Amino acid sequence: MIMKIDNFESKTIDIMKFIGIVFVVIGHYPGDYFNIMSPYLFHMPLFFFIAGMTLKRDSPIKNSIRVFLSIAKYSVITYIVTGLIAISLSKKFGIDLGYPFADGVIDTIIYAFNQNFHNNPLFLVCWFLLAYCTSYFISSLTIFLVSYKISQKAYHLSLTIIAIFFGIIAVKILSPYYGETKLQYVNVATQTLYASMFMIIGSAFGLNLIKRINSQASIIIFIILSFIYLAKYIQPTIMSWSIYPSGFLMTTTVSLLCISIVIYMSKCAALSGSTDLFVAIGKSSKHVMSYHLSVFLLMDFIFSKFGYWDMKNTTVFKHYYTPEMVMIYPAAGLLIPTAGYYVFLKIKARQMANALS
């Protein structure tokens, strides 16, 4: 049941990450640029689907611990950095950028968890990183257990049934319960199970879909999505707060259809020639996701110095906006964290080389 990712598939996956992070960044800037494929219809499920495509299917406990430790270290550093930025800007300009730090480390962790990490609005996506850890464990363990002495046909069928079961439990049972109780652990459980559904489906079918998706299927899918949008059968999903207004079937169907379009677009781009920029941003998607909101504030500060914007009007989702800024802000949100990441890698490589010489 072990599937190896070749160079073309790896390139396609990186471009999928690029497209996904473009939708994330644009979704956090004022304005509505997409309708048929609105970011909040699929962008978070896409990243869990991609995680499934790259998920290692052996040693689930060991791999889950490795993933958790890596993400925990990254999350702590990023939380502190973005939290300090938020506090500094709040004090300097008198703007509301949350309350990142409570009294002491333990109190901060508890408070951040109970607030779904939205107490630090510059690092909203921390909820995603926690859900990634928990869903990675559940998905890898499920896939490992199902793959034990089972035929390939039964393997895919079993994973599909289990994935759908997880999704139904999340949307039909846990989501309404969270809406009633507002218990954060229920919210995390909902995020985890719904994310696990996409991760398992991505593991079972993602690489095969890269091979099989074609222009005819993509056009049909786009027509279906257009009809669903025009008929107003779908509403945006807010996965971080377990809000699924369109129900399980429509929400999941639209997400998977959008993901299929992204796979086809990525496949075409991977076949077309030079995609170095797309791949670089795709490889940096975690850092773009973590720091693009801070970049938006940096852009606000720059334009305020030229007299175009008053920093007192800035919030995490309110920024300097004109038709000309529609491309500039998202481009900065994508490129600055990417450049920073590659500069960091170069410095780290140079330090290692000096240490070995």
N, C-alpha and C positions, 0 to 999 in steps of 0.2 A: 504493500500500500504506500510505500515511500515514493514520492514524486520529486525529481530533481528539477530545479529551475535553470533553464539555459540562458545564454546571454540575451537573446531577443526577448524572452519572457521577463527577465530582470529589467531590461530597458523599458518595456511596456509598463511594468508595475511602477517604476519610478515616474513615468509620465502620468500614470493614473494618480499618483500622489500629487504631482504638480497641478493637475486639473482640480483635484479635490481641494488643495490648499488655496487655489485661486478663488474657489467658491466660498471657502471659509472667510478669507480676508475681505472679499467684496461684500459678503453677508454682514460684516460688522461695520461697514461704512454707510453713511446715510444715502438713501436712494434705493430704488427697486429696478435692477438691471435685467433680471431674468424673470420670466413668468412660467413658461412651460417646465423648465428645469430650475425652479427656485432652490437656492442653497439649502433651505430648511426642509426640503423634501427628501434629501438623500446624503448630504455631505458627511455627516457623522457615521451613518451606516456604511458609507463607502470605505472609510478608513478601517472599520472593523472587518469588512469584507477583505480588504487588502491584507490585513493582519492574518486572516485565515489562509490566504494564498501563500504566505511565507512562514506559516506556523510549522515548527518542527514536531514530528509526530511520534518521536521516541522520547523516553525519559520525561514524562510530563511534570513530575514533581521537581526534578532537577532544573528543567528549563523554566518552569514557572518561578522558582526561587531566583534564578539568574535574572529573569525579566523584572521581577519585583525589586530586587536590589538596585538594578540599573536605573529603573524609573524613579525609585524612592530617592536616590542620590540626586538625580537630575531635578526632581520636583522640589526638593528642599532648597537647592541652590537657586533655582529659578524663582521660587516663591519669595526667598529673601531679597533677591535682586529687584524683582518687580514691586515687592512690598516697600522697599526703601525708596524706589522711584515714586511710588504713589504718595508716600508720606511727605517726601521732599516737595513735590509739586503742590500737594494740598496746602502745605504751610506757606509756600512762596506766593501762590496765586489765590488762596482761599477757595479752592474748588473741592468738591466732594469726590474723593477717589477711594472711598471705603475705609475699612478699619482692619488692616492686614494683621496687626500684632496685638494679642491680648497680654495679660500680665504673666509672663513666663512661657516656656516652651510647651509644656503640656497643655496649658490653658489655650494657647494659640492653636495647637493641633485640634483640640476638641471643638473650639469655636469655629475654626475653618471648616471642619467636617460638618458640623451642624448647619453651617451656612451654605453648604454645597460648594465651598471655596469661592463663593461670590462676594465674600467680605474683602477679598483682594481682587478688584475688578480688572486689573491689568493681567491677571493670570486666571481668568475664568475657566480656561481649558484644563485646569488641574482635575476637574471632575472626570474628564475624558481619560486622563492618565490612570486614575484610580480604577475606573471601569475597565480600562485596558488590562490592568493587572488581574483583576478578578475574573473577567471573561476569558482571558488567556488561560488561566488555570482550569476553569470549567470546560472550556472547549478542548484543550489539549488532553485533559483526562478523559473526556467523553470519546474523542477520536481514538485515543489509545485503547480504551476498553472495547469499543465497537470493532476495531480492526483486528482483534485477537481471534484468529482462526475463523475467518468468515470470507465468503466469496465476494468478489468485487461488486457484483450486482446487488447483493444483499447489503454490502457495506454502504453504498451510496443511498439506497432506500432507507436503511436504518438511520443514517445521519440526517437525512431529510426529515424523517418523522420526528426525531428527537429535536432538531432545530425548530421546527414548526411548533412543537409542544412548548419549548422554552419561550418562543415569541408570544404564543397565546397566553401563557401564564403571566408574562410580563404586562401585556396590554390589557387583557380582559380582567385579570384579578388584582395584580399588584399595583398597577397604575391608578385605578379607582380608589384602592385602599389608601395609597399615598395621598391622593387628593383629599380624602376625608380626614386622615390623621396627621399629615405633614411630618411623619416620622422619617428622618433622614436615612436610616438604615433600610427602610422600605424603598426609598428612592434609589439607593445604590443597588439594591437587589433587582429592581426593575431595569435599571441601566444595564446591569450585568447580564441578565437573562436575554434581554433584547439584543444586546451587543453579541452575546454568545451565538445567537441564531445566525447572525450575519457572518460571524467568524467561522462557524462550522460550515455554512453554505459556501463561503469563499474557499475553504480548505478542500471541500468535496468537488466543487465544480469550477472554481476560478480559472485555473490554468487551462482546463479543457475549453472553457469559454473563449479564452484568447485565441485558441486554435480554430474554433468553429464560427465565431461571430463574423458576419459579412455585411456588405452594404445593403442587400435586400432585407435582411432581418432588422438592421438598424433603422431603415426607412419605415418599415412597418411599426417598429417600436415607437418611433417618433410620432407617427400618425396617431397611435393609440394614446400616447401621452398628451398630444394636442387635444384630442377628444375629451380625455379625462379633465384636462384643465378648463376647456371651454364649457364643459357641462358642470363645472364647479363641484366635482365629486371629491376633491382633495383639498385639505387645508394644511398649512405648515405644521410640522412636528417640532416639538421642543424636547429633545431627548434628554437634555440635562435636568429638566424638571419633570420628566416622565409624563408629558402631555401629548396624547395621541387623539386629536379631535375627530379624525376620520376613521378610527377603528383599526383593528389588526389587519384585515384583508386588504383594504385599499392602501393603507400606509405602507405595508410591506411590499405589495405589488408595485406601487409607484417607485419605491426606493430601488427595487431590483431592476426595474425597467430603466431607470436613470443610470444605475451602475452599469448596465449593459451598454448603453450609449457611450459612457465614459471609456469602457474597455475598447469599444470599436474606435473611438477617436484616438485613443492612446496607441492602439495597434497600427493605425494608419500613420500616425506621427513617427512611430518607431521604424516603419518601413520607408519613410520619405527621405531620409538622409540625416543631416546634422541636427541633433536635438540636444546639444550639450547644455544649453541654458535650462531647458525644461527638466533634464535629468538632474542638474545641479540643484535646482529649486526643489524638485521632488525628494532628493536625498536630504535636503535641509528642512523638510516640511514640519518636523517636530519643533524646530527652533522658530520657524516662521509662525507656527500656531501659537507659540508661547510669547513671542515678542512683538507681533505686528501691532497690537494695541498700544504698546509703548512707543512704537515708531509713529503712530498716528498723533500721539501727544507731542512728539518731537517736531513733527510737521506743523502742528498748531503753533508751537513756540516760535518756529522759524517765521511763519507768516505773521505772527503777532509782532515780531521785531520790525517787519516792513509796514506795519500799520493796517494789515488786511483783516486782522482777527483780534479779538479780546480774549485772553486766556481765561478770564472769569466765566466765559460762556462754555468752556470745555467740560465735557463729561466723558465717560468711557465710550459712549456711542454718539456723542454730539461733537462735531468737528467743523473746521472751516470747510465750507461747501460752495462750489460754483460748478457749472458744467465742465470747466477746464480741469477741475480737481478730480473728476470721476476716474481718470486714468492715473493721475499723479500719486494720489494717496495709496491706492492699492498696489501700484508698482513699487512705491517706497516700502510698503509693508512686506512685500515679497523679497525685494532685492537687498535691502539693508541687513536683515537677519541672515540671509544666505551668504552675503559677503562677509559678515562677521564670523559666521561658522567656518568658512574656508580659511579666513585669516587665522582663526584659532587653531585649525588643523595644521597649517603651515608652521606656525610658531611652535606648536607641540612637537612636530616632526623634527624641526631644527634643534630643539632642546634635547630630544632623544639622540639625535646624531652627535651632538656635542658631548653628551654623556658617555657615548660609546667610543668616541675618538680619544 
